[in-house]
C-alpha cells in the first residue's frame, strides 16, 4: 500500500508541476502533453491496479514492474530522440540566423559607404 501512495503522490506532483510550468509559459503545451499523459496513466494504474496487471499480461510481461520499466525505457528513448531532433532544428535555425545577420551587417556597411560617398562628393 505504501508504494501506491508514493507513486500516486509522484504522479499527482508531476501532473501539477507540468500544468504550472505550462501556465507560466516555461513549458509549451506541445512538450507538456507527454508528461501529462504519463502522469495520468500513473494515476489511472494506481486507481485500477488490476488494469496494470491485465495490460502487462496482454503484452506478455510476467510482472507488471517489468512492463513499467520497459514502458518508461521506451518513453525516455523517444523523448531523447525527440529532444535531439529539436536540438538539431535549433542548431540549423541558429546557423541560418547567423548567416542572415552577417548579410544584413554587410548590407548596412555598403549603405553607410554609399551615404558617405554621396556626402563627401558634394
C-alpha positions as CSV (number, residue, x, y, z in Angstrom):
1,X,0.0,0.0,0.0
2,X,2.9,2.4,0.7
3,X,4.3,2.1,-2.8
4,X,0.8,3.1,-4.2
5,X,0.8,6.2,-2.0
6,X,4.3,7.2,-3.1
7,X,3.5,6.5,-6.8
8,X,0.2,8.4,-6.5
9,X,1.9,11.4,-4.9
10,X,4.7,11.5,-7.5
11,X,2.1,11.2,-10.4
12,X,0.0,14.0,-9.0
13,X,3.1,16.1,-8.3
14,X,4.3,15.7,-11.8
15,X,0.9,16.5,-13.2
16,X,0.6,19.7,-11.1
17,X,4.2,20.7,-11.8
18,X,3.8,20.3,-15.6
19,X,0.5,22.2,-15.6
20,X,2.1,25.0,-13.5
21,X,5.1,25.2,-15.9
22,X,2.7,25.4,-18.9
23,X,0.6,28.0,-17.2
24,X,3.7,30.2,-16.5
25,X,4.9,29.8,-20.1
26,X,8.1,27.9,-19.2
27,X,6.8,24.8,-20.9
28,X,4.7,24.7,-24.1
29,X,1.7,22.5,-24.4
30,X,3.4,20.6,-27.2
31,X,6.0,19.4,-24.7
32,X,3.8,19.2,-21.7
33,X,1.3,16.7,-23.2
34,X,3.6,13.7,-23.0
35,X,4.3,14.4,-19.3
36,X,0.6,15.0,-18.6
37,X,-0.3,11.7,-20.3
38,X,2.4,9.7,-18.3
39,X,1.2,11.2,-15.0
40,X,-2.4,10.5,-15.8
41,X,-1.6,6.9,-16.8
42,X,0.2,6.5,-13.4
43,X,-2.9,7.8,-11.6
44,X,-5.2,5.5,-13.6
45,X,-3.0,2.5,-12.9
46,X,-2.9,3.3,-9.2
47,X,-6.7,3.5,-9.0
48,X,-7.2,0.4,-11.2
49,X,-4.3,-1.7,-10.2
50,X,-5.8,-4.8,-11.9
51,X,-5.8,-2.9,-15.2
52,X,-2.0,-2.6,-15.0
53,X,-1.7,-6.4,-14.4
54,X,-4.0,-7.1,-17.3
55,X,-2.2,-4.8,-19.7
56,X,1.2,-6.1,-18.8
57,X,-0.1,-9.7,-19.2
58,X,-1.6,-8.8,-22.5
59,X,1.8,-7.6,-23.7
60,X,3.4,-10.8,-22.4
61,X,5.1,-9.5,-19.3
62,X,5.1,-11.7,-16.3
63,X,5.5,-8.9,-13.8
64,X,3.8,-5.5,-14.0
65,X,7.0,-3.9,-12.8
66,X,8.9,-5.2,-15.8
67,X,6.2,-3.7,-18.0
68,X,6.5,-0.4,-16.2
69,X,10.3,-0.3,-16.6
70,X,10.1,-1.3,-20.3
71,X,7.4,1.4,-21.0
72,X,9.5,4.1,-19.2
73,X,12.6,3.0,-21.1
74,X,10.7,3.3,-24.4
75,X,9.3,6.7,-23.3
76,X,12.7,8.1,-22.4
77,X,14.3,6.8,-25.5
78,X,11.5,8.5,-27.6
79,X,12.0,11.7,-25.5
80,X,15.7,11.6,-26.1
81,X,15.2,11.2,-29.8
82,X,12.6,14.0,-29.9
83,X,14.9,16.4,-28.0
84,X,17.8,15.5,-30.3
85,X,15.7,16.4,-33.3
86,X,14.6,19.6,-31.6
87,X,18.3,20.5,-30.8
88,X,19.3,19.9,-34.4
89,X,16.5,22.1,-35.7
90,X,17.5,24.8,-33.3
91,X,21.1,24.5,-34.5
92,X,20.1,24.9,-38.1
93,X,17.9,27.9,-37.2
94,X,20.9,29.5,-35.4
95,X,23.2,28.9,-38.4
96,X,20.6,30.4,-40.7
97,X,20.1,33.4,-38.4
98,X,23.9,34.0,-38.1
99,X,24.2,34.0,-41.9
100,X,21.3,36.4,-42.3
101,X,22.7,38.7,-39.6
102,X,26.1,38.6,-41.4
103,X,24.4,39.5,-44.7
104,X,22.5,42.4,-43.1
105,X,25.7,43.8,-41.5
106,X,27.3,43.7,-44.9
107,X,24.4,45.5,-46.5
108,X,24.4,48.1,-43.8
109,X,28.1,48.7,-44.3
110,X,27.6,49.1,-48.0
111,X,24.8,51.6,-47.5
112,X,26.9,53.6,-45.0
113,X,29.7,53.7,-47.5
114,X,27.3,54.9,-50.3
115,X,25.9,57.6,-48.0
116,X,29.4,58.7,-47.0
117,X,30.4,58.8,-50.7
118,X,27.4,60.9,-51.6
119,X,28.1,63.4,-48.8
120,X,31.8,63.6,-49.5
121,X,31.2,64.2,-53.2
122,X,29.2,67.3,-52.5
